[in-house]
Structures are given as structure tokens and as C-alpha cells.
């Protein structure tokens, strides 16, 4: 049940991140939105542990996952923006 819950939360986080940072250069589709949210949670966990906000083995919360997904969208926009120019 944990994997299914992670996928559902990842999808919701991906949707919220896309709503916060809309644009033409964003990944589209159900699967990419879900992956965006899940990877965003991993990014937030890694950055939070590096800065000292989270202890080892402690994951990021819902807000942290959204912030991580927004960071990923920003980086994705930078990469795809440079390729199109």
C-alpha cells in the first residue's frame, strides 16, 4: 500500500507544482506529473538533510515535496529553454 500512496501523493504534488509554476516548457502527462512529484519529494529530502532540517532517514513533508517539485520545474525550464534557443 505504501507504493500506491507514494504515487498518489506524488501526482498531487506534481499537479500543485505545475499550478504554482505554469509554463510552456513543462513535462506533460499523468506519468511525468507523478514522477515530478515523487522526485520533488526526494530532492526536498536530500536538500533538507544537507541543510540540517531533517535527520537521516526522515523524509520531507508535503510542503517540502511541493518546493522540491517547483525547483525541478525551474531547472527543467532552464534546460529546455536553452535547447530551444
Chimera marker file (.cmm) of the C-alpha trace (Angstrom):
<marker_set name="trace">
<marker id="1" x="0.000" y="0.000" z="0.000" r="1" g="1" b="0" radius="0.5"/>
<marker id="2" x="2.974" y="2.322" z="0.563" r="1" g="1" b="0" radius="0.5"/>
<marker id="3" x="3.906" y="2.430" z="-3.135" r="1" g="1" b="0" radius="0.5"/>
<marker id="4" x="0.361" y="3.295" z="-4.185" r="1" g="1" b="0" radius="0.5"/>
<marker id="5" x="0.189" y="6.040" z="-1.555" r="1" g="1" b="0" radius="0.5"/>
<marker id="6" x="3.527" y="7.442" z="-2.770" r="1" g="1" b="0" radius="0.5"/>
<marker id="7" x="2.253" y="7.528" z="-6.358" r="1" g="1" b="0" radius="0.5"/>
<marker id="8" x="-0.979" y="9.274" z="-5.349" r="1" g="1" b="0" radius="0.5"/>
<marker id="9" x="0.814" y="11.878" z="-3.239" r="1" g="1" b="0" radius="0.5"/>
<marker id="10" x="3.434" y="12.332" z="-5.985" r="1" g="1" b="0" radius="0.5"/>
<marker id="11" x="0.707" y="13.027" z="-8.522" r="1" g="1" b="0" radius="0.5"/>
<marker id="12" x="-0.974" y="15.582" z="-6.244" r="1" g="1" b="0" radius="0.5"/>
<marker id="13" x="2.364" y="17.267" z="-5.500" r="1" g="1" b="0" radius="0.5"/>
<marker id="14" x="3.192" y="17.365" z="-9.226" r="1" g="1" b="0" radius="0.5"/>
<marker id="15" x="-0.169" y="18.978" z="-10.019" r="1" g="1" b="0" radius="0.5"/>
<marker id="16" x="0.277" y="21.613" z="-7.326" r="1" g="1" b="0" radius="0.5"/>
<marker id="17" x="3.830" y="22.373" z="-8.506" r="1" g="1" b="0" radius="0.5"/>
<marker id="18" x="2.607" y="22.779" z="-12.090" r="1" g="1" b="0" radius="0.5"/>
<marker id="19" x="-0.146" y="25.102" z="-10.840" r="1" g="1" b="0" radius="0.5"/>
<marker id="20" x="2.361" y="27.207" z="-8.881" r="1" g="1" b="0" radius="0.5"/>
<marker id="21" x="4.834" y="27.425" z="-11.764" r="1" g="1" b="0" radius="0.5"/>
<marker id="22" x="2.949" y="27.150" z="-15.082" r="1" g="1" b="0" radius="0.5"/>
<marker id="23" x="4.670" y="27.415" z="-18.418" r="1" g="1" b="0" radius="0.5"/>
<marker id="24" x="5.022" y="26.034" z="-21.898" r="1" g="1" b="0" radius="0.5"/>
<marker id="25" x="8.257" y="24.181" z="-21.106" r="1" g="1" b="0" radius="0.5"/>
<marker id="26" x="6.899" y="21.703" z="-18.607" r="1" g="1" b="0" radius="0.5"/>
<marker id="27" x="6.551" y="17.949" z="-18.708" r="1" g="1" b="0" radius="0.5"/>
<marker id="28" x="3.056" y="16.894" z="-19.708" r="1" g="1" b="0" radius="0.5"/>
<marker id="29" x="1.052" y="13.793" z="-18.962" r="1" g="1" b="0" radius="0.5"/>
<marker id="30" x="-0.047" y="11.770" z="-15.966" r="1" g="1" b="0" radius="0.5"/>
<marker id="31" x="3.133" y="9.751" z="-15.601" r="1" g="1" b="0" radius="0.5"/>
<marker id="32" x="5.530" y="12.699" z="-15.908" r="1" g="1" b="0" radius="0.5"/>
<marker id="33" x="3.461" y="14.715" z="-13.424" r="1" g="1" b="0" radius="0.5"/>
<marker id="34" x="3.606" y="11.839" z="-10.949" r="1" g="1" b="0" radius="0.5"/>
<marker id="35" x="7.343" y="11.379" z="-11.460" r="1" g="1" b="0" radius="0.5"/>
<marker id="36" x="7.821" y="15.123" z="-10.980" r="1" g="1" b="0" radius="0.5"/>
<marker id="37" x="6.087" y="14.978" z="-7.593" r="1" g="1" b="0" radius="0.5"/>
<marker id="38" x="7.923" y="11.872" z="-6.412" r="1" g="1" b="0" radius="0.5"/>
<marker id="39" x="11.343" y="13.145" z="-7.479" r="1" g="1" b="0" radius="0.5"/>
<marker id="40" x="10.464" y="16.524" z="-5.968" r="1" g="1" b="0" radius="0.5"/>
<marker id="41" x="9.986" y="14.807" z="-2.614" r="1" g="1" b="0" radius="0.5"/>
<marker id="42" x="13.387" y="13.139" z="-2.956" r="1" g="1" b="0" radius="0.5"/>
<marker id="43" x="15.013" y="16.467" z="-3.870" r="1" g="1" b="0" radius="0.5"/>
<marker id="44" x="13.419" y="18.166" z="-0.868" r="1" g="1" b="0" radius="0.5"/>
<marker id="45" x="14.521" y="15.332" z="1.415" r="1" g="1" b="0" radius="0.5"/>
<marker id="46" x="18.102" y="15.469" z="0.136" r="1" g="1" b="0" radius="0.5"/>
<marker id="47" x="18.340" y="19.260" z="0.372" r="1" g="1" b="0" radius="0.5"/>
<marker id="48" x="16.668" y="19.268" z="3.793" r="1" g="1" b="0" radius="0.5"/>
<marker id="49" x="19.113" y="16.697" z="5.134" r="1" g="1" b="0" radius="0.5"/>
<marker id="50" x="22.070" y="18.577" z="3.628" r="1" g="1" b="0" radius="0.5"/>
<marker id="51" x="20.982" y="21.824" z="5.290" r="1" g="1" b="0" radius="0.5"/>
<marker id="52" x="20.121" y="20.108" z="8.571" r="1" g="1" b="0" radius="0.5"/>
<marker id="53" x="16.341" y="20.484" z="8.556" r="1" g="1" b="0" radius="0.5"/>
<marker id="54" x="15.760" y="16.718" z="8.504" r="1" g="1" b="0" radius="0.5"/>
<marker id="55" x="17.613" y="13.919" z="10.262" r="1" g="1" b="0" radius="0.5"/>
<marker id="56" x="18.934" y="10.876" z="8.409" r="1" g="1" b="0" radius="0.5"/>
<marker id="57" x="16.045" y="8.612" z="7.453" r="1" g="1" b="0" radius="0.5"/>
<marker id="58" x="13.480" y="11.377" z="7.855" r="1" g="1" b="0" radius="0.5"/>
<marker id="59" x="11.626" y="12.375" z="4.699" r="1" g="1" b="0" radius="0.5"/>
<marker id="60" x="10.360" y="15.725" z="3.552" r="1" g="1" b="0" radius="0.5"/>
<marker id="61" x="6.779" y="16.698" z="4.241" r="1" g="1" b="0" radius="0.5"/>
<marker id="62" x="4.067" y="17.612" z="1.777" r="1" g="1" b="0" radius="0.5"/>
<marker id="63" x="5.108" y="21.280" z="1.533" r="1" g="1" b="0" radius="0.5"/>
<marker id="64" x="8.753" y="20.290" z="1.154" r="1" g="1" b="0" radius="0.5"/>
<marker id="65" x="7.832" y="17.934" z="-1.686" r="1" g="1" b="0" radius="0.5"/>
<marker id="66" x="5.983" y="20.749" z="-3.456" r="1" g="1" b="0" radius="0.5"/>
<marker id="67" x="9.004" y="23.041" z="-3.094" r="1" g="1" b="0" radius="0.5"/>
<marker id="68" x="11.270" y="20.293" z="-4.425" r="1" g="1" b="0" radius="0.5"/>
<marker id="69" x="8.963" y="19.772" z="-7.424" r="1" g="1" b="0" radius="0.5"/>
<marker id="70" x="8.921" y="23.519" z="-8.127" r="1" g="1" b="0" radius="0.5"/>
<marker id="71" x="12.740" y="23.514" z="-8.058" r="1" g="1" b="0" radius="0.5"/>
<marker id="72" x="12.708" y="20.640" z="-10.555" r="1" g="1" b="0" radius="0.5"/>
<marker id="73" x="10.293" y="22.524" z="-12.825" r="1" g="1" b="0" radius="0.5"/>
<marker id="74" x="12.567" y="25.563" z="-12.693" r="1" g="1" b="0" radius="0.5"/>
<marker id="75" x="15.633" y="23.525" z="-13.636" r="1" g="1" b="0" radius="0.5"/>
<marker id="76" x="13.666" y="21.713" z="-16.357" r="1" g="1" b="0" radius="0.5"/>
<marker id="77" x="12.588" y="25.077" z="-17.783" r="1" g="1" b="0" radius="0.5"/>
<marker id="78" x="16.190" y="26.286" z="-17.828" r="1" g="1" b="0" radius="0.5"/>
<marker id="79" x="17.374" y="23.182" z="-19.643" r="1" g="1" b="0" radius="0.5"/>
<marker id="80" x="14.606" y="23.076" z="-22.238" r="1" g="1" b="0" radius="0.5"/>
<marker id="81" x="14.702" y="26.847" z="-22.704" r="1" g="1" b="0" radius="0.5"/>
<marker id="82" x="18.360" y="26.694" z="-23.672" r="1" g="1" b="0" radius="0.5"/>
<marker id="83" x="17.812" y="23.816" z="-26.076" r="1" g="1" b="0" radius="0.5"/>
<marker id="84" x="15.096" y="25.666" z="-27.988" r="1" g="1" b="0" radius="0.5"/>
<marker id="85" x="17.074" y="28.888" z="-28.430" r="1" g="1" b="0" radius="0.5"/>
<link id1="1" id2="2" r="1" g="1" b="0" radius="0.2"/>
<link id1="2" id2="3" r="1" g="1" b="0" radius="0.2"/>
<link id1="3" id2="4" r="1" g="1" b="0" radius="0.2"/>
<link id1="4" id2="5" r="1" g="1" b="0" radius="0.2"/>
<link id1="5" id2="6" r="1" g="1" b="0" radius="0.2"/>
<link id1="6" id2="7" r="1" g="1" b="0" radius="0.2"/>
<link id1="7" id2="8" r="1" g="1" b="0" radius="0.2"/>
<link id1="8" id2="9" r="1" g="1" b="0" radius="0.2"/>
<link id1="9" id2="10" r="1" g="1" b="0" radius="0.2"/>
<link id1="10" id2="11" r="1" g="1" b="0" radius="0.2"/>
<link id1="11" id2="12" r="1" g="1" b="0" radius="0.2"/>
<link id1="12" id2="13" r="1" g="1" b="0" radius="0.2"/>
<link id1="13" id2="14" r="1" g="1" b="0" radius="0.2"/>
<link id1="14" id2="15" r="1" g="1" b="0" radius="0.2"/>
<link id1="15" id2="16" r="1" g="1" b="0" radius="0.2"/>
<link id1="16" id2="17" r="1" g="1" b="0" radius="0.2"/>
<link id1="17" id2="18" r="1" g="1" b="0" radius="0.2"/>
<link id1="18" id2="19" r="1" g="1" b="0" radius="0.2"/>
<link id1="19" id2="20" r="1" g="1" b="0" radius="0.2"/>
<link id1="20" id2="21" r="1" g="1" b="0" radius="0.2"/>
<link id1="21" id2="22" r="1" g="1" b="0" radius="0.2"/>
<link id1="22" id2="23" r="1" g="1" b="0" radius="0.2"/>
<link id1="23" id2="24" r="1" g="1" b="0" radius="0.2"/>
<link id1="24" id2="25" r="1" g="1" b="0" radius="0.2"/>
<link id1="25" id2="26" r="1" g="1" b="0" radius="0.2"/>
<link id1="26" id2="27" r="1" g="1" b="0" radius="0.2"/>
<link id1="27" id2="28" r="1" g="1" b="0" radius="0.2"/>
<link id1="28" id2="29" r="1" g="1" b="0" radius="0.2"/>
<link id1="29" id2="30" r="1" g="1" b="0" radius="0.2"/>
<link id1="30" id2="31" r="1" g="1" b="0" radius="0.2"/>
<link id1="31" id2="32" r="1" g="1" b="0" radius="0.2"/>
<link id1="32" id2="33" r="1" g="1" b="0" radius="0.2"/>
<link id1="33" id2="34" r="1" g="1" b="0" radius="0.2"/>
<link id1="34" id2="35" r="1" g="1" b="0" radius="0.2"/>
<link id1="35" id2="36" r="1" g="1" b="0" radius="0.2"/>
<link id1="36" id2="37" r="1" g="1" b="0" radius="0.2"/>
<link id1="37" id2="38" r="1" g="1" b="0" radius="0.2"/>
<link id1="38" id2="39" r="1" g="1" b="0" radius="0.2"/>
<link id1="39" id2="40" r="1" g="1" b="0" radius="0.2"/>
<link id1="40" id2="41" r="1" g="1" b="0" radius="0.2"/>
<link id1="41" id2="42" r="1" g="1" b="0" radius="0.2"/>
<link id1="42" id2="43" r="1" g="1" b="0" radius="0.2"/>
<link id1="43" id2="44" r="1" g="1" b="0" radius="0.2"/>
<link id1="44" id2="45" r="1" g="1" b="0" radius="0.2"/>
<link id1="45" id2="46" r="1" g="1" b="0" radius="0.2"/>
<link id1="46" id2="47" r="1" g="1" b="0" radius="0.2"/>
<link id1="47" id2="48" r="1" g="1" b="0" radius="0.2"/>
<link id1="48" id2="49" r="1" g="1" b="0" radius="0.2"/>
<link id1="49" id2="50" r="1" g="1" b="0" radius="0.2"/>
<link id1="50" id2="51" r="1" g="1" b="0" radius="0.2"/>
<link id1="51" id2="52" r="1" g="1" b="0" radius="0.2"/>
<link id1="52" id2="53" r="1" g="1" b="0" radius="0.2"/>
<link id1="53" id2="54" r="1" g="1" b="0" radius="0.2"/>
<link id1="54" id2="55" r="1" g="1" b="0" radius="0.2"/>
<link id1="55" id2="56" r="1" g="1" b="0" radius="0.2"/>
<link id1="56" id2="57" r="1" g="1" b="0" radius="0.2"/>
<link id1="57" id2="58" r="1" g="1" b="0" radius="0.2"/>
<link id1="58" id2="59" r="1" g="1" b="0" radius="0.2"/>
<link id1="59" id2="60" r="1" g="1" b="0" radius="0.2"/>
<link id1="60" id2="61" r="1" g="1" b="0" radius="0.2"/>
<link id1="61" id2="62" r="1" g="1" b="0" radius="0.2"/>
<link id1="62" id2="63" r="1" g="1" b="0" radius="0.2"/>
<link id1="63" id2="64" r="1" g="1" b="0" radius="0.2"/>
<link id1="64" id2="65" r="1" g="1" b="0" radius="0.2"/>
<link id1="65" id2="66" r="1" g="1" b="0" radius="0.2"/>
<link id1="66" id2="67" r="1" g="1" b="0" radius="0.2"/>
<link id1="67" id2="68" r="1" g="1" b="0" radius="0.2"/>
<link id1="68" id2="69" r="1" g="1" b="0" radius="0.2"/>
<link id1="69" id2="70" r="1" g="1" b="0" radius="0.2"/>
<link id1="70" id2="71" r="1" g="1" b="0" radius="0.2"/>
<link id1="71" id2="72" r="1" g="1" b="0" radius="0.2"/>
<link id1="72" id2="73" r="1" g="1" b="0" radius="0.2"/>
<link id1="73" id2="74" r="1" g="1" b="0" radius="0.2"/>
<link id1="74" id2="75" r="1" g="1" b="0" radius="0.2"/>
<link id1="75" id2="76" r="1" g="1" b="0" radius="0.2"/>
<link id1="76" id2="77" r="1" g="1" b="0" radius="0.2"/>
<link id1="77" id2="78" r="1" g="1" b="0" radius="0.2"/>
<link id1="78" id2="79" r="1" g="1" b="0" radius="0.2"/>
<link id1="79" id2="80" r="1" g="1" b="0" radius="0.2"/>
<link id1="80" id2="81" r="1" g="1" b="0" radius="0.2"/>
<link id1="81" id2="82" r="1" g="1" b="0" radius="0.2"/>
<link id1="82" id2="83" r="1" g="1" b="0" radius="0.2"/>
<link id1="83" id2="84" r="1" g="1" b="0" radius="0.2"/>
<link id1="84" id2="85" r="1" g="1" b="0" radius="0.2"/>
</marker_set>
